[in-house]
Amino acid sequence: AQSVTQLGSHVSVSEGALVLLRCNYSSSVPPYLFWYVQYPNQGLQLLLKYTSAATLVKGINGFEAEFKKSETSFHLTKPSAHMSDAAEYFCAVSDYNAGKSTFGDGTTLTVKP
Amino acid sequence: GAVVSQHPSRVICKSGTSVKIECRSLDFQATTMFWYRQFPKQSLMLMATSNEGSKATYEQGVEKDKFLINHASLTLSTLTVTSAHPEDSSFYICSVLRRNNQETQYFGPGTRLLVL
C-alpha cells in the first residue's frame, strides 16, 4: 500500500521568494516519486521524478526536490518564485511504474506581486 | 508539443445520454493508458487501466458498465460515459505510458463534462 500527504493545501509566496511545497509518502517498497503541475482546466505536466538514482532531483522551470528516505519526504523547492508558477501542484508515489500512481490532494501555489 | 490529445475538450449533454471521450497518443505507441477523474479542487482518482487489445481493469468502486473503456489500438483509447447523470459531471483526464518507458506518465489536457 502507498499513500501521499501534501502538507498545506494552499501556499502563498511573494514573487522572488523561496517556494517550498511539502510531500510525505508511505510505501512498502522503494518508491518512485513524482511532482506534477496543473494549470486551470489542463492536464498534468511532469516537473520531476525520483526513480532511485540521485536523491536530489532537478526538474523543469527551476524546480528541484530531494528524496529523504529517513524522513519519507520529497519536498519541492524553487529558489525564486515567478508569477507563472501559480498553479496546482501534485505529489505522487508509485511502486513499479508511473501509471499506478497514488496522488496527494494537491497544493495550490499563489504568487503575489 | 503535446504528446497526448483528448477530444472533446468540453462537452455538455443532457441527462440520460451517452458521451464518448477519446484519448490519443500522438508521438508513440502507448501500451497502457489510464483514465482519471478529477472533481473541482480535488486530486485525481484513477478510474481504470487500459491495455491495448484487452479488457480494462477498473478500480474498486468504479462501475464498469457505466464507464466503458475501449483500447482499440496502441494510440487510441475511448471512455464512454453511459446514461450520464449530473453526478457524472467532472474533469476526465487520460494518461499514457510508452512501450519502452514505464517511468514517465504523459497526461492529456482533460475533458470537462457537464451533464444537465
Interface residues (C-beta under 8 A of the other chain):
Chain A: Y32 F34 Y36 N41 Q42 G43 L44 Q45 L46 K49 T51 F90 Y96 N97 A98 G99 K100 S101 F103 G104 D105 G106
Chain B: V4 Q6 T32 F34 K41 Q42 S43 L44 L46 T49 F91 I93 S95 L97 Q102 E103 T104 Q105 Y106 F107 G108 P109 G110 R112
